[in-house]
C-alpha cells in the first residue's frame, strides 16, 4: 500500500477548527482571560486537552486514521453538549453554532472520498 494520499481541501478547515479549539481550551485556564482562579489540576487538564487538540489537528493534516476517529468522537460529544445547552436555554446562540459546526464536520468527515483519504473504509469497485 504505497499509494500517495491526497488531502481534501476541507481537511485543512477541520484541522484549523481543531487547533483553534485547542487554543481556546488552553486560554480558558488563564485567570487573566477568564477572570476566575482555577485549581492547579483544572489548569493542567485544560493544557493537556489543548495540546491533545493540537495533536489531533496535526493528525488530520497528515491524514492519520486515528485523528479521523478522534475528531468524529470530539464533534459528537461537542454536538451532544450543545444540544443539552439548547434544551436548557433555547436562546443560547453559541450552542446553536456548535451544533451546526459539529454536524457539518461529522457530515464532511463521513464522505466516501474523505474517509478513503484517511484509509478508513474500502474503495468502491
SEMIZA-284815 format. One record per residue: x, y, z of N, C-alpha, C in turn. Coordinates in Angstrom, 1 decimal, decimal comma. Layout:
// SEMIZA-284815
{site {X; Y; Z}; {X; Y; Z}; {X; Y; Z}},
...
END
This chain:
// SEMIZA-284815
{site {0,8; -1,2; 0,0}; {0,0; 0,0; 0,0}; {0,9; 1,2; 0,0}},
{site {1,5; 1,5; -1,1}; {2,4; 2,6; -1,2}; {1,8; 3,7; -2,0}},
{site {0,5; 3,9; -1,9}; {-0,2; 4,9; -2,6}; {0,0; 6,3; -2,0}},
{site {0,0; 7,3; -2,8}; {0,1; 8,7; -2,3}; {-1,3; 9,1; -1,9}},
{site {-1,4; 9,5; -0,7}; {-2,7; 10,0; -0,2}; {-2,8; 11,5; -0,6}},
{site {-4,0; 11,9; -1,0}; {-4,3; 13,3; -1,3}; {-5,2; 13,8; -0,2}},
{site {-4,9; 15,0; 0,3}; {-5,6; 15,6; 1,4}; {-6,7; 16,5; 0,8}},
{site {-8,0; 16,2; 1,1}; {-9,1; 17,0; 0,6}; {-9,0; 18,4; 1,2}},
{site {-9,4; 19,4; 0,5}; {-9,2; 20,8; 0,9}; {-9,9; 21,1; 2,3}},
{site {-11,1; 20,5; 2,5}; {-11,8; 20,7; 3,7}; {-11,1; 20,2; 4,9}},
{site {-10,2; 19,3; 4,8}; {-9,5; 18,8; 6,0}; {-8,7; 19,9; 6,6}},
{site {-8,1; 20,8; 5,8}; {-7,4; 22,0; 6,3}; {-8,3; 22,8; 7,2}},
{site {-9,5; 23,0; 6,8}; {-10,5; 23,8; 7,6}; {-10,8; 23,1; 8,9}},
{site {-11,0; 21,8; 8,8}; {-11,3; 21,0; 10,0}; {-10,1; 21,0; 11,0}},
{site {-8,9; 20,9; 10,4}; {-7,7; 20,9; 11,3}; {-7,5; 22,3; 11,9}},
{site {-7,8; 23,3; 11,2}; {-7,7; 24,7; 11,8}; {-8,8; 24,8; 12,9}},
{site {-10,0; 24,3; 12,7}; {-11,0; 24,4; 13,8}; {-10,5; 23,6; 15,0}},
{site {-9,9; 22,5; 14,8}; {-9,4; 21,7; 16,0}; {-8,3; 22,4; 16,7}},
{site {-7,4; 23,0; 15,9}; {-6,3; 23,8; 16,5}; {-6,8; 25,0; 17,3}},
{site {-7,8; 25,7; 16,7}; {-8,4; 26,8; 17,3}; {-9,1; 26,4; 18,6}},
{site {-9,7; 25,3; 18,6}; {-10,4; 24,7; 19,8}; {-9,3; 24,5; 20,9}},
{site {-8,1; 24,0; 20,5}; {-7,0; 23,8; 21,4}; {-6,6; 25,1; 22,0}},
{site {-6,4; 26,1; 21,2}; {-6,0; 27,4; 21,7}; {-7,1; 27,9; 22,7}},
{site {-8,3; 27,8; 22,4}; {-9,4; 28,3; 23,3}; {-9,4; 27,5; 24,6}},
{site {-9,1; 26,2; 24,5}; {-9,1; 25,4; 25,7}; {-8,0; 25,8; 26,6}},
{site {-6,8; 26,0; 26,1}; {-5,7; 26,5; 26,9}; {-6,0; 27,9; 27,5}},
{site {-6,5; 28,8; 26,7}; {-6,8; 30,1; 27,2}; {-7,9; 30,1; 28,3}},
{site {-8,8; 29,1; 28,2}; {-9,8; 29,0; 29,3}; {-9,3; 28,7; 30,7}},
{site {-8,0; 28,4; 30,7}; {-7,4; 28,1; 32,0}; {-6,6; 29,3; 32,6}},
{site {-6,5; 30,4; 31,8}; {-5,7; 31,5; 32,2}; {-6,6; 32,5; 32,9}},
{site {-6,3; 32,7; 34,2}; {-7,1; 33,6; 35,1}; {-7,3; 35,0; 34,5}},
{site {-6,3; 35,5; 33,8}; {-6,4; 36,9; 33,3}; {-7,5; 36,9; 32,1}},
{site {-7,7; 35,8; 31,5}; {-8,6; 35,7; 30,4}; {-10,0; 35,4; 30,9}},
{site {-10,2; 34,5; 31,8}; {-11,5; 34,0; 32,3}; {-12,0; 34,8; 33,5}},
{site {-11,1; 35,4; 34,2}; {-11,4; 36,2; 35,4}; {-11,7; 35,3; 36,6}},
{site {-11,4; 34,0; 36,5}; {-11,7; 33,0; 37,6}; {-10,4; 32,3; 37,9}},
{site {-10,2; 32,0; 39,1}; {-9,0; 31,3; 39,6}; {-9,4; 29,8; 39,6}},
{site {-8,6; 29,0; 38,8}; {-8,9; 27,6; 38,8}; {-7,9; 26,8; 39,6}},
{site {-8,3; 25,7; 40,1}; {-7,3; 24,8; 40,8}; {-6,2; 24,3; 39,9}},
{site {-5,1; 24,0; 40,4}; {-4,0; 23,5; 39,5}; {-4,3; 22,3; 38,7}},
{site {-5,1; 21,4; 39,2}; {-5,4; 20,2; 38,4}; {-6,3; 20,6; 37,2}},
{site {-7,2; 21,6; 37,4}; {-8,0; 22,0; 36,3}; {-7,2; 22,7; 35,2}},
{site {-6,2; 23,5; 35,6}; {-5,3; 24,2; 34,7}; {-4,5; 23,1; 33,9}},
{site {-4,0; 22,1; 34,6}; {-3,2; 21,1; 34,0}; {-4,1; 20,3; 33,0}},
{site {-5,3; 20,0; 33,4}; {-6,2; 19,3; 32,5}; {-6,5; 20,1; 31,2}},
{site {-6,8; 21,4; 31,4}; {-7,1; 22,3; 30,2}; {-5,9; 22,3; 29,3}},
{site {-4,7; 22,4; 29,8}; {-3,5; 22,5; 29,0}; {-3,3; 21,2; 28,3}},
{site {-3,5; 20,1; 29,0}; {-3,3; 18,7; 28,3}; {-4,3; 18,5; 27,2}},
{site {-5,6; 18,9; 27,4}; {-6,6; 18,8; 26,4}; {-6,3; 19,7; 25,2}},
{site {-5,8; 20,9; 25,5}; {-5,4; 21,8; 24,4}; {-4,3; 21,3; 23,6}},
{site {-3,3; 20,7; 24,2}; {-2,2; 20,1; 23,5}; {-2,7; 18,9; 22,7}},
{site {-3,6; 18,1; 23,2}; {-4,2; 17,0; 22,5}; {-4,9; 17,5; 21,3}},
{site {-5,6; 18,6; 21,4}; {-6,3; 19,1; 20,2}; {-5,3; 19,5; 19,1}},
{site {-4,1; 20,1; 19,5}; {-3,1; 20,4; 18,5}; {-2,6; 19,1; 17,8}},
{site {-2,5; 18,0; 18,6}; {-2,0; 16,7; 18,1}; {-3,0; 16,2; 17,1}},
{site {-4,3; 16,4; 17,4}; {-5,4; 15,9; 16,5}; {-5,3; 16,7; 15,2}},
{site {-5,1; 18,0; 15,3}; {-5,1; 18,9; 14,1}; {-3,9; 18,4; 13,3}},
{site {-2,8; 18,1; 13,9}; {-1,6; 17,6; 13,1}; {-2,0; 16,3; 12,5}},
{site {-2,6; 15,4; 13,2}; {-3,0; 14,1; 12,7}; {-4,0; 14,2; 11,5}},
{site {-4,9; 15,2; 11,5}; {-5,8; 15,5; 10,4}; {-5,0; 15,9; 9,2}},
{site {-4,0; 16,8; 9,4}; {-3,3; 17,3; 8,3}; {-2,4; 16,3; 7,6}},
{site {-2,0; 15,3; 8,4}; {-1,1; 14,2; 7,9}; {-1,9; 13,0; 7,6}},
{site {-3,3; 13,1; 7,6}; {-4,2; 12,1; 7,2}; {-4,0; 10,8; 8,0}},
{site {-3,9; 10,9; 9,3}; {-3,9; 9,7; 10,2}; {-5,3; 9,3; 10,5}},
{site {-5,5; 8,0; 10,4}; {-6,8; 7,4; 10,7}; {-7,3; 7,7; 12,1}},
{site {-6,3; 7,6; 13,1}; {-6,7; 7,8; 14,5}; {-7,3; 9,3; 14,6}},
{site {-6,7; 10,2; 13,9}; {-7,2; 11,6; 14,0}; {-8,6; 11,7; 13,5}},
{site {-8,9; 11,0; 12,5}; {-10,3; 10,9; 11,9}; {-11,3; 10,4; 12,9}},
{site {-10,9; 9,3; 13,6}; {-11,8; 8,7; 14,6}; {-11,9; 9,7; 15,8}},
{site {-10,8; 10,2; 16,3}; {-10,9; 11,1; 17,4}; {-11,7; 12,4; 17,1}},
{site {-11,5; 12,9; 15,9}; {-12,3; 14,1; 15,6}; {-13,8; 13,8; 15,5}},
{site {-14,2; 12,7; 15,0}; {-15,6; 12,3; 15,0}; {-16,1; 12,2; 16,4}},
{site {-15,3; 11,6; 17,3}; {-15,8; 11,5; 18,7}; {-15,9; 12,8; 19,4}},
{site {-14,9; 13,7; 19,2}; {-14,9; 15,0; 19,8}; {-16,1; 15,8; 19,3}},
{site {-16,4; 15,8; 18,0}; {-17,5; 16,5; 17,4}; {-18,8; 16,0; 17,9}},
{site {-18,9; 14,7; 18,0}; {-20,2; 14,1; 18,5}; {-20,4; 14,5; 20,0}},
{site {-19,4; 14,5; 20,8}; {-19,6; 15,0; 22,2}; {-19,9; 16,4; 22,2}},
{site {-19,2; 17,2; 21,4}; {-19,5; 18,7; 21,4}; {-20,9; 18,9; 20,9}},
{site {-21,4; 18,2; 19,9}; {-22,7; 18,4; 19,5}; {-23,8; 18,0; 20,5}},
{site {-23,5; 16,9; 21,2}; {-24,4; 16,4; 22,3}; {-24,5; 17,5; 23,4}},
{site {-23,4; 18,0; 23,8}; {-23,4; 19,0; 24,9}; {-24,1; 20,3; 24,4}},
{site {-23,9; 20,6; 23,1}; {-24,6; 21,8; 22,6}; {-26,1; 21,6; 22,6}},
{site {-26,5; 20,4; 22,2}; {-27,9; 20,1; 22,2}; {-28,5; 20,2; 23,6}},
{site {-27,8; 19,7; 24,6}; {-28,2; 19,8; 26,0}; {-28,3; 21,3; 26,4}},
{site {-27,3; 22,1; 26,0}; {-27,3; 23,5; 26,3}; {-28,6; 24,2; 25,7}},
{site {-28,9; 23,9; 24,4}; {-30,1; 24,5; 23,8}; {-31,3; 24,0; 24,5}},
{site {-31,4; 22,8; 24,9}; {-32,5; 22,3; 25,6}; {-32,8; 23,1; 26,9}},
{site {-31,6; 23,5; 27,6}; {-31,7; 24,2; 28,8}; {-32,0; 25,7; 28,6}},
{site {-31,4; 26,2; 27,5}; {-31,6; 27,7; 27,2}; {-31,7; 27,8; 25,7}},
{site {-32,9; 27,8; 25,1}; {-33,0; 27,8; 23,7}; {-32,5; 29,1; 23,0}},
{site {-32,3; 30,1; 23,7}; {-31,7; 31,4; 23,2}; {-30,2; 31,4; 23,2}},
{site {-29,6; 30,3; 23,6}; {-28,1; 30,3; 23,7}; {-27,5; 30,1; 22,3}},
{site {-27,3; 31,2; 21,6}; {-26,9; 31,1; 20,2}; {-25,5; 30,4; 20,0}},
{site {-24,6; 30,6; 20,9}; {-23,3; 29,8; 20,7}; {-23,5; 28,3; 20,6}},
{site {-24,5; 27,8; 21,4}; {-24,8; 26,4; 21,3}; {-25,3; 26,0; 20,0}},
{site {-26,2; 26,8; 19,4}; {-26,7; 26,5; 18,1}; {-25,6; 26,5; 17,0}},
{site {-24,6; 27,4; 17,2}; {-23,4; 27,4; 16,3}; {-22,6; 26,1; 16,4}},
{site {-22,5; 25,7; 17,7}; {-21,7; 24,5; 18,0}; {-22,4; 23,3; 17,3}},
{site {-23,7; 23,2; 17,4}; {-24,5; 22,1; 16,8}; {-24,2; 22,1; 15,3}},
{site {-24,3; 23,3; 14,6}; {-24,1; 23,3; 13,2}; {-22,7; 22,9; 12,8}},
{site {-21,7; 23,4; 13,5}; {-20,3; 23,1; 13,2}; {-20,1; 21,6; 13,4}},
{site {-20,6; 21,0; 14,5}; {-20,4; 19,6; 14,8}; {-21,0; 18,8; 13,7}},
{site {-22,2; 19,1; 13,3}; {-22,9; 18,4; 12,3}; {-22,2; 18,5; 10,9}},
{site {-21,7; 19,7; 10,6}; {-21,0; 19,9; 9,3}; {-19,7; 19,1; 9,3}},
{site {-19,0; 19,1; 10,4}; {-17,7; 18,4; 10,4}; {-18,0; 16,9; 10,3}},
{site {-18,9; 16,4; 11,1}; {-19,3; 14,9; 11,0}; {-19,7; 14,5; 9,6}},
{site {-20,6; 15,4; 9,0}; {-21,0; 15,1; 7,7}; {-19,9; 15,0; 6,7}},
{site {-19,0; 16,0; 6,8}; {-17,8; 16,1; 5,9}; {-16,9; 14,9; 6,0}},
{site {-16,6; 14,6; 7,3}; {-15,6; 13,5; 7,5}; {-16,1; 12,2; 7,1}},
{site {-17,4; 12,0; 7,0}; {-18,0; 10,7; 6,6}; {-18,3; 10,6; 5,1}},
{site {-17,9; 11,6; 4,4}; {-18,0; 11,5; 2,9}; {-17,0; 10,4; 2,4}},
{site {-17,4; 9,6; 1,4}; {-16,5; 8,5; 1,0}; {-15,1; 8,9; 0,6}},
{site {-15,0; 10,0; -0,2}; {-13,7; 10,4; -0,6}; {-12,8; 10,8; 0,6}},
{site {-13,4; 11,5; 1,6}; {-12,6; 11,9; 2,8}; {-12,2; 10,7; 3,6}},
{site {-13,2; 9,8; 3,8}; {-12,9; 8,5; 4,5}; {-11,7; 7,8; 3,9}},
{site {-11,7; 7,7; 2,6}; {-10,6; 7,0; 1,8}; {-9,3; 7,7; 2,0}},
{site {-9,3; 9,0; 2,1}; {-8,1; 9,8; 2,2}; {-7,4; 9,4; 3,6}},
{site {-8,2; 9,0; 4,5}; {-7,7; 8,6; 5,8}; {-7,4; 7,1; 5,9}},
{site {-7,8; 6,4; 4,8}; {-7,6; 5,0; 4,8}; {-8,7; 4,2; 5,6}},
{site {-9,8; 4,9; 5,8}; {-11,0; 4,3; 6,5}; {-12,0; 3,9; 5,5}},
{site {-12,4; 2,6; 5,5}; {-13,4; 2,1; 4,6}; {-12,7; 1,6; 3,4}},
{site {-13,4; 0,8; 2,6}; {-12,9; 0,2; 1,4}; {-13,3; 1,0; 0,2}},
{site {-12,4; 1,1; -0,8}; {-12,8; 1,8; -2,0}; {-13,8; 1,0; -2,7}},
{site {-14,7; 1,7; -3,3}; {-15,8; 1,1; -4,1}; {-15,3; 0,7; -5,5}},
{site {-15,7; -0,5; -5,9}; {-15,2; -1,0; -7,2}; {-16,3; -1,0; -8,2}},
END
